[in-house]
Amino acid sequence: MQFAAGQFSTTFPLLINEDSLVEGTEFFNLTLSNPQGTNVGLGLQSTAGVTIFDNASEPATNPIDDSTAFVRQHYHDFLNREPDAAGLAFWINNIESCGANASCRDAKRVDTSAAFFLSIEFQQTGYFVYRSFTTAFGTTRIGGTVPLTVQEFLPDTRQIGRGVIIGNPGADALLESNKQAYLLQFVQRAPFTTLYPAATTPAAFVDALNTNTGNSLTAAQRNALVAQLTANNTTQGRADVLRAVVDNAAFQTREFNRAFVLMEYFGYLRRNPNDTPDSNFSGYTFWLNKLNSFNGDFRSADMVKAFITSSEYRKRFGLN
């Protein structure tokens, strides 16, 4: 969370997930840090403790089996917000329309789940962050073909999506404002400026981004961006050129399956593909190869189904 210049207070959502685990009282700290500007400092209190009290009793069943809890969790995990009433009702009804038909319910849960990754809101927030890192640093920055970690992905996605509910009045303008502010900050981060110091020529800058995206730019697009940056070789100019490559249609298509698989780990399991228990990228590579072999058809690849029925996912919310 960041404060704008002249801002002295703010509110932000704290998403608490339902589970059937008896955990007792939990604590975390909020800390204000890194004040910037002339005559700016923190007050006498810069930290505060927050206590979360566990439910008095927990259900015996796993709450993720309940349609309402299942859909609400997807809003938390993929859109970083509480559900809007209309969206929540729509997706619950999508599952409950099956009645007691188990195979129908299973299929609807898979389609409902995939819809959150495929949604415009996620594509313009989470997938935008994924493409920003890939464009700047390439696909192999972390390992395998993974350009960023979940620890980098989550705060950046929340930053872009803050306050955005696609379909609500003003959502498009707010999303655009968030994107512009994000990329302007992104090109001033130390990892970016270290890789692309001020002395980097416009041609070298554009060519590096193009290489990172698998040469997605046409020659005409590449030359136009070089000319654009030459005319405005500033921080804002770099952010604008980065945005143009991030939004390149060929690049978006090229990265889609890789991002889809990575979001299975980030969204459902809340971890990196090479974290324990995998400890390497073999699972990620397996699912990417399988999804590619089915031309991106997640149903035929059984990818989404495998993640939402996995014991690792289910144990986030209960013992079984």
Salt bridges, closest charged atoms under 4 A:
ASP65 OD1 - ARG314 NH1 2.76
ASP77 OD1 - ARG270 NE 3.89
ASP77 OD2 - ARG316 NH1 2.95
GLU82 OE1 - ARG72 NH1 3.18
GLU82 OE2 - HIS76 NE2 3.22
ASP84 OD1 - ARG81 NH1 3.07
GLU96 OE2 - ARG105 NH2 2.72
ASP111 OD1 - ARG299 NE 2.80
GLU121 OE2 - ARG81 NE 2.77
GLU152 OE2 - ARG141 NH2 2.61
ASP156 OD2 - ARG189 NH1 2.97
GLU176 OE1 - ARG243 NH2 2.85
ASP207 OD1 - ARG222 NE 2.79
ASP247 OD1 - ARG131 NH2 3.10
ASP247 OD2 - ARG243 NE 2.61
GLU255 OE2 - ARG258 NH2 2.56
ASP278 OD1 - ARG271 NH2 2.45
GLU312 OE2 - ARG271 NE 2.52
